[in-house]
Amino acid sequence: MYFIVTGAAGFIGANLVKALNERGITDIIAVDNLTKADKFRNLVDCEIADYLDKHEFIEQVQAGHFDGAVEAIFHEGACSDTMETDGRYMMENNFRYSSLLLDFCLDHEVQFLYASSAAVYGGGRVFQESRAHEAPLNVYGYSKFLFDQVVRRRVLNAGAADSQVVGFRYFNVYGPREQHKGRMASVAFHHFNQYRESGKVKLFEGCDGYANGEQSRDFVSVDDVAKVNLFFLDHPDKSGIFNVGSGRAQPFNDIAHATVNACRSREGMPSLSLAEMVTQGIVEYVEFPAALKGKYQSFTQADIGALRGAGYDAPFADVATGVTRYIDWLATR
């Protein structure tokens, strides 16, 4: 029986492949689109049984090639660019693709664990898995929202599925294997590279009533994301849509502070306070982009009550811990 990971060469997908390997699981079919070939590097230290292009995979699913041969599908494949304006592409890639795999899993009683997104909440202030709090600001968020609605209607509300279906609303994920994402990579990744190249990092000036760098997000380590996925793999009786975040909002200033000090520590230099970094020009604030106004989440904080209620009780790393660990990984690459 195979485990299928879509988006396997991507950020979260590759970390899931690695996490499965660490359990001794290698019967993995990695599915992705390697038009951007550099993503292959994310899988170099992983063991898989086969690789399939996304379109070849879809054809084989529709032809019945995988009938009776799949244990679980981790569906991470998606366009995650929140600035993408091609709505037809976004809906085909994120919504229709997901719907096809949902049909397959329901028909064949296969565990289906898929990536949703905190983008479904838009500019709201309540981040709870409820229709009342969902209002996406862009077509990416809408594509994720719409598929969640399908899952609710067909599976969760109907209560008719004989197999597990779990959606994960990822908040701001950071960590190893995201280098291919370019401008969509995490702030920690960009800060590491900025500091290495120029000795300073950049943050947006204040907006929406927040001071410089004080816009706050729920930053969650990809290591914790993988652990949540595997928890539900181990508990096939648990279905639902769950926030996956640390449950705490931390300002972007905290990312800058942790990144710079982690880099300084590796150089044998003492830690600095944020105020000292600003005074010395190590942290620099730049004008807030006009293109993001009205489309930007200035605050996110996952309500993880449902996740805890499902039995997941492991702690989540805070920014200082998770970013320091990540910088140590980046520095060895």
KEGU-807039 format. One record per residue (C-alpha): residue number from 1; y, x, z; residue in one letter. Coordinates in steps of 0.001 Angstrom, whole numbers, plus 524288, in hexadecimal, padded with zeros to 5 digits. Layout:
<kelos>
{NUM {Y X Z} "A"}
...
</kelos>
This chain:
<kelos>
{1 {80000 80000 80000} "M"}
{2 {80D4C 80504 7FC40} "Y"}
{3 {81A4F 80512 80303} "F"}
{4 {8252B 80325 7F925} "I"}
{5 {832E0 80842 7FBA8} "V"}
{6 {83D41 80433 7F1EB} "T"}
{7 {84972 80C7D 7F14B} "G"}
{8 {84033 81716 7F60F} "A"}
{9 {84876 8225D 7F13C} "A"}
{10 {8548F 81C87 7F76F} "G"}
{11 {85A0E 81E5F 80504} "F"}
{12 {852BC 814D7 80DB0} "I"}
{13 {84715 813FC 80495} "G"}
{14 {84466 82295 80512} "A"}
{15 {8457C 822A0 813D4} "N"}
{16 {83B8B 8179F 8146E} "L"}
{17 {83238 81F33 80BAA} "V"}
{18 {833A2 82AEC 814B7} "K"}
{19 {83191 8226A 820CA} "A"}
{20 {8251D 81CBA 81AEE} "L"}
{21 {82072 82A77 817C5} "N"}
{22 {82284 82E4A 825ED} "E"}
{23 {818C9 82398 8295E} "R"}
{24 {80F09 8296C 81FDC} "G"}
{25 {81184 81F22 81568} "I"}
{26 {811D2 824B6 807A0} "T"}
{27 {80CBA 81940 7FF88} "D"}
{28 {81ACB 81660 7FBEB} "I"}
{29 {81FE5 811D1 7EECE} "I"}
{30 {82DE3 81672 7ED83} "A"}
{31 {83632 80DD4 7E4D3} "V"}
{32 {843C1 8118E 7E045} "D"}
{33 {84CBB 813B1 7D4BA} "N"}
{34 {84EC0 82234 7D2A1} "L"}
{35 {85970 820F3 7C884} "T"}
{36 {860F9 828CD 7D294} "K"}
{37 {85673 8331A 7D347} "A"}
{38 {85BB0 83AA1 7DF05} "D"}
{39 {855B8 8306E 7E7FF} "K"}
{40 {8485B 83681 7E5C9} "F"}
{41 {84BF4 840C1 7EFFB} "R"}
{42 {84AC3 8367E 7FAA3} "N"}
{43 {83C22 835AF 7F823} "L"}
{44 {838D6 8440B 7F66D} "V"}
{45 {8338C 8455B 8044D} "D"}
{46 {82CC9 83817 803F2} "C"}
{47 {81F00 83455 7FFF6} "E"}
{48 {81D28 828B1 7F6E0} "I"}
{49 {811F2 8234C 7EED1} "A"}
{50 {81A04 81F9A 7E2EC} "D"}
{51 {827C8 81DE6 7DDCE} "Y"}
{52 {82C1B 8128B 7D550} "L"}
{53 {838ED 80FBA 7CEB9} "D"}
{54 {83EBB 802FD 7D384} "K"}
{55 {83D05 7FBFE 7C682} "H"}
{56 {82F01 800AC 7C4DD} "E"}
{57 {82C4A 7FC12 7D2AE} "F"}
{58 {831B1 7EE80 7CFF8} "I"}
{59 {8294B 7ED77 7C3BD} "E"}
{60 {81D24 7F16C 7CB4E} "Q"}
{61 {81FFB 7E7B0 7D632} "V"}
{62 {82199 7DCCB 7CC44} "Q"}
{63 {81514 7E0F1 7C54D} "A"}
{64 {80D3F 7DFEE 7D1E4} "G"}
{65 {80A88 7EE7F 7D2E2} "H"}
{66 {80CE6 7EEAC 7E196} "F"}
{67 {80605 7E216 7E529} "D"}
{68 {7FDC2 7E48B 7F142} "G"}
{69 {801B0 7F2EA 7F1FC} "A"}
{70 {80DDC 7F2D1 7FA87} "V"}
{71 {80F02 7F350 8094A} "E"}
{72 {81DD2 7F2A1 80A46} "A"}
{73 {82A26 7F3F1 80235} "I"}
{74 {8363F 7FA8B 807B4} "F"}
{75 {8409D 7F5A9 7FE49} "H"}
{76 {84C27 7FEFB 7FF30} "E"}
{77 {84F73 7FF57 7F0B6} "G"}
{78 {85D1B 7FA29 7EE2B} "A"}
{79 {86A8C 7FD7D 7E925} "C"}
{80 {87205 8002C 7F5B8} "S"}
{81 {87F31 8036D 7EFC2} "D"}
{82 {888B3 7FA1E 7F639} "T"}
{83 {892CC 7FD48 7EBAD} "M"}
{84 {889E1 7F941 7E06B} "E"}
{85 {89089 7EEAF 7D857} "T"}
{86 {88584 7EB62 7CED0} "D"}
{87 {880B5 7DF02 7D52D} "G"}
{88 {8760A 7DC83 7CB25} "R"}
{89 {8701F 7E9DB 7CDBC} "Y"}
{90 {8714E 7E821 7DC6B} "M"}
{91 {86A8F 7DAEE 7DC78} "M"}
{92 {85FA8 7DF61 7D36C} "E"}
{93 {85D3D 7EBDD 7DB00} "N"}
{94 {85EC3 7E6AC 7E8D0} "N"}
{95 {85BCA 7D835 7E846} "F"}
{96 {8521A 7D5B0 7DD30} "R"}
{97 {84A34 7E1F9 7DFF7} "Y"}
{98 {848FF 7DE25 7EE46} "S"}
{99 {84523 7D039 7EABA} "S"}
{100 {83A32 7D50F 7E1EA} "L"}
{101 {8348D 7DD83 7ECC7} "L"}
{102 {835CB 7D28C 7F6B0} "L"}
{103 {82DBE 7C9D2 7EDBC} "D"}
{104 {82353 7D447 7EC6E} "F"}
{105 {8226C 7D6A7 7FB0A} "C"}
{106 {821B1 7C845 7FE6C} "L"}
{107 {8174F 7C5D6 7F40A} "D"}
{108 {80EE8 7D141 7F88D} "H"}
{109 {811AB 7D132 80732} "E"}
{110 {817F9 7DE97 806F3} "V"}
{111 {82175 7E314 8117B} "Q"}
{112 {82F2E 7E32D 80BA4} "F"}
{113 {839A5 7EB1F 81297} "L"}
{114 {84677 7EB80 80B39} "Y"}
{115 {85430 7F0F0 80C1F} "A"}
{116 {85F13 7E75F 80E6C} "S"}
{117 {86C83 7EC0F 812BE} "S"}
{118 {87743 7EA36 81CB1} "A"}
{119 {87FF9 7E7FB 810D2} "A"}
{120 {87BD7 7D9AE 81177} "V"}
{121 {8851C 7D805 81D06} "Y"}
{122 {8912C 7DC08 81569} "G"}
{123 {89D94 7DCD5 81D60} "G"}
{124 {898B1 7D494 828A6} "G"}
{125 {89874 7D8BE 836CB} "R"}
{126 {88B5C 7D2F8 83AAE} "V"}
{127 {87F58 7DA1E 835B0} "F"}
{128 {87462 7D0E7 838FB} "Q"}
{129 {8697D 7CC91 82FE0} "E"}
{130 {86F38 7BF13 82D8D} "S"}
{131 {87460 7B861 82150} "R"}
{132 {880ED 7B509 82881} "A"}
{133 {884CD 7C35E 82943} "H"}
{134 {881A4 7C776 81B41} "E"}
{135 {88C7F 7C90A 81133} "A"}
{136 {88A95 7D505 8086B} "P"}
{137 {8968F 7DBA4 802C5} "L"}
{138 {8905A 7E144 7F66A} "N"}
{139 {88578 7DE6F 7ECCF} "V"}
{140 {87C8D 7E856 7F357} "Y"}
{141 {87D6F 7E0E6 80020} "G"}
{142 {87BBB 7D417 7F8CE} "Y"}
{143 {86F3B 7D8CB 7F230} "S"}
{144 {86973 7DC09 7FF79} "K"}
{145 {86E73 7CF75 8058D} "F"}
{146 {868B9 7C710 7FACB} "L"}
{147 {85B39 7CD0B 7FC13} "F"}
{148 {85B97 7CB38 80AD5} "D"}
{149 {85E4D 7BCE3 80834} "Q"}
{150 {8524D 7BC13 7FF86} "V"}
{151 {84A09 7C233 80A45} "V"}
{152 {84F53 7B8AB 81445} "R"}
{153 {84CE7 7ACE7 80BB9} "R"}
{154 {83F83 7B09B 8066A} "R"}
{155 {839A4 7B7DD 811E7} "V"}
{156 {8409A 7B78B 81EEA} "L"}
{157 {84529 7A970 81F2B} "N"}
{158 {8390E 7A450 81859} "A"}
{159 {83003 7ABF5 82148} "G"}
{160 {825FB 7ABA5 81671} "A"}
{161 {82392 7BA04 81395} "A"}
{162 {81666 7BFF6 816A7} "D"}
{163 {81BFA 7CDAF 815ED} "S"}
{164 {82706 7D4EE 81C70} "Q"}
{165 {834B3 7D4DC 81693} "V"}
{166 {83F28 7DCEE 81D81} "V"}
{167 {84D19 7DF96 81930} "G"}
{168 {854CC 7EABF 81F17} "F"}
{169 {86390 7E9C2 81F5D} "R"}
{170 {866D6 7F826 81FA5} "Y"}
{171 {873ED 7FC0C 8253F} "F"}
{172 {87A05 80970 82263} "N"}
{173 {86E2B 81216 82097} "V"}
{174 {86F72 820E7 82060} "Y"}
{175 {865F0 82C2A 8204B} "G"}
{176 {85D3C 834E1 817F2} "P"}
{177 {85A69 8325F 8097B} "R"}
{178 {86730 82BC7 805B2} "E"}
{179 {86D69 836D4 7FE09} "Q"}
{180 {86B1D 8301B 7F0EB} "H"}
{181 {873AB 8247B 7F4A4} "K"}
{182 {88085 82B1C 7F13F} "G"}
{183 {88C47 8237B 7F61E} "R"}
{184 {8833A 81961 7FC54} "M"}
{185 {87D36 82382 80578} "A"}
{186 {88082 82286 813D2} "S"}
{187 {88D1C 8274B 819F5} "V"}
{188 {88543 83174 82186} "A"}
{189 {88012 83727 814CC} "F"}
{190 {88DAB 837E9 80ED2} "H"}
{191 {8938A 83DA8 81B20} "H"}
{192 {8893C 8484A 81B9B} "F"}
{193 {88C4D 84C42 80DA6} "N"}
{194 {89B00 84B42 80F88} "Q"}
{195 {89A91 853C9 81B90} "Y"}
{196 {891CD 85DCF 81528} "R"}
{197 {89AA5 85E9E 80939} "E"}
{198 {8A83C 85DC0 80F41} "S"}
{199 {8A712 85E8E 81E03} "G"}
{200 {8ABF6 850B0 81FD2} "K"}
{201 {8A7B1 84289 81E31} "V"}
{202 {8AEC6 83678 8193E} "K"}
{203 {8AF6A 82895 81E5A} "L"}
{204 {8B6E9 81C88 81A4A} "F"}
{205 {8C3AB 81958 820E7} "E"}
{206 {8C40B 80D0D 8290F} "G"}
{207 {8C2BD 7FF89 8231C} "C"}
{208 {8C02F 7F198 827A0} "D"}
{209 {8C6B9 7F48E 83492} "G"}
{210 {8BEB3 800CD 83742} "Y"}
{211 {8C49E 80E19 83A0E} "A"}
{212 {8C165 819E9 831B4} "N"}
{213 {8B2BD 81BC7 830EF} "G"}
{214 {8B040 810F9 83AB8} "E"}
{215 {8A9FB 8076A 83152} "Q"}
{216 {89C98 805C8 83778} "S"}
{217 {88F05 803E6 8322D} "R"}
{218 {8814D 80306 83764} "D"}
{219 {87BBF 81023 83325} "F"}
{220 {86CF4 81104 8337B} "V"}
{221 {86431 81CB5 83104} "S"}
{222 {85A74 81B7B 825E5} "V"}
{223 {8502B 8207D 82F6D} "D"}
{224 {85234 81422 8376C} "D"}
{225 {851F6 80BCE 82B1C} "V"}
{226 {84499 8114C 82797} "A"}
{227 {83F91 80E9F 83554} "K"}
{228 {843C3 8005A 83471} "V"}
{229 {83CCF 7FECD 8275E} "N"}
{230 {83040 8048F 82CC2} "L"}
{231 {830FE 7FBFC 838DB} "F"}
{232 {83077 7EFE8 83056} "F"}
{233 {825D1 7F5CC 827E0} "L"}
{234 {81DE7 7F6F2 8346B} "D"}
{235 {820ED 7E8C9 83824} "H"}
{236 {81DA5 7E0AE 82C15} "P"}
{237 {81ED6 7D421 833EA} "D"}
{238 {82D98 7D5EF 83529} "K"}
{239 {83656 7D0E7 82A32} "S"}
{240 {844ED 7CEB0 8295F} "G"}
{241 {851F5 7D489 8259E} "I"}
{242 {856CC 7DECA 82F27} "F"}
{243 {862CC 7E72F 830F6} "N"}
{244 {85F8B 7F5AA 83125} "V"}
{245 {86A87 7FCE8 837D6} "G"}
{246 {86CC3 803E8 8448C} "S"}
{247 {87348 7F81B 84AA8} "G"}
{248 {87FA8 7FFF8 84D36} "R"}
{249 {88C0D 801A5 8452F} "A"}
{250 {891BE 80F4F 844B6} "Q"}
{251 {89E22 813AE 83DBE} "P"}
{252 {89DC5 81C7B 831E2} "F"}
{253 {8A4DC 8264C 83A76} "N"}
{254 {8981F 827C8 84203} "D"}
{255 {89108 82BB7 83586} "I"}
{256 {89B69 835EB 83284} "A"}
{257 {89B3F 83AFA 84065} "H"}
{258 {88C69 83C14 840ED} "A"}
{259 {88B61 8424B 83374} "T"}
{260 {895B7 84CA4 835BD} "V"}
{261 {8907A 8505F 8430B} "N"}
{262 {88284 85119 83DE7} "A"}
{263 {88743 85A40 83328} "C"}
{264 {88F3E 8624F 83CC6} "R"}
{265 {88396 8637B 845D9} "S"}
{266 {87B72 8692B 83AED} "R"}
{267 {88660 87312 838A7} "E"}
{268 {8868F 876DA 846F3} "G"}
{269 {893DE 87084 848F9} "M"}
{270 {897BD 867F0 85496} "P"}
{271 {898DC 8592C 853A6} "S"}
{272 {8A619 852DC 851D1} "L"}
{273 {8AB58 845AF 855C4} "S"}
{274 {8AF65 83C4D 84B0B} "L"}
{275 {8BDB8 83E4D 84EBE} "A"}
{276 {8BC21 84CFE 84D31} "E"}
{277 {8B5D4 84B0C 83FEB} "M"}
{278 {8C12B 84297 83B6A} "V"}
{279 {8CB58 84C20 8409E} "T"}
{280 {8C4A9 85787 839D8} "Q"}
{281 {8C3A3 8500A 82CFE} "G"}
{282 {8B4D1 84FC4 82D5D} "I"}
{283 {8B4DF 840E5 82D0A} "V"}
{284 {8BE27 83B8E 822CA} "E"}
{285 {8C193 82D56 8202A} "Y"}
{286 {8C397 828E0 81221} "V"}
{287 {8C97C 81C89 80C78} "E"}
{288 {8C0BB 810A9 80C92} "F"}
{289 {8BC38 80DE3 7FE7F} "P"}
{290 {8C28A 80228 7F821} "A"}
{291 {8B5AD 7FEEE 7F13C} "A"}
{292 {8AF08 7FC7B 7FE4D} "L"}
{293 {8B93A 7F371 8041A} "K"}
{294 {8B351 7E625 80684} "G"}
{295 {8A59B 7EB73 803CA} "K"}
{296 {8A3DA 7F438 80F8E} "Y"}
{297 {89CB4 7F1D5 81C3F} "Q"}
{298 {8A580 7F7D9 82695} "S"}
{299 {89C30 7F408 8316C} "F"}
{300 {88D87 7F203 8322E} "T"}
{301 {8848E 7F13A 83DD9} "Q"}
{302 {876B8 7EC69 83C83} "A"}
{303 {8723E 7E1D1 8459F} "D"}
{304 {86472 7E6E6 847E0} "I"}
{305 {86042 7DBE3 850CC} "G"}
{306 {856A2 7D68B 846D0} "A"}
{307 {850E9 7E40E 84480} "L"}
{308 {84F09 7E62A 8530A} "R"}
{309 {84989 7D872 85425} "G"}
{310 {83F4E 7DC07 849FC} "A"}
{311 {83AAE 7E6C6 85311} "G"}
{312 {84144 7F2E0 84DA7} "Y"}
{313 {845A7 7FA10 859E7} "D"}
{314 {847C8 80825 85585} "A"}
{315 {8556F 80DDA 857BB} "P"}
{316 {85EB8 810AE 84C6B} "F"}
{317 {86581 81DCF 84B56} "A"}
{318 {87436 81DD4 84D88} "D"}
{319 {87D2F 824E2 84408} "V"}
{320 {87E06 8317C 84BDE} "A"}
{321 {86F3D 832B9 84C80} "T"}
{322 {86BBA 82DF7 83EF5} "G"}
{323 {8766C 8350F 83786} "V"}
{324 {873DC 841EB 83E6F} "T"}
{325 {86585 840ED 83AD9} "R"}
{326 {86943 83DAD 82CCC} "Y"}
{327 {872BD 84917 82B95} "I"}
{328 {86806 8523E 83025} "D"}
{329 {85F7A 84CF2 82527} "W"}
{330 {86A35 84E1D 81AE7} "L"}
{331 {86D81 85C05 81EFD} "A"}
{332 {85FB3 86096 81BEF} "T"}
{333 {85FEB 85B32 80E0E} "R"}
</kelos>
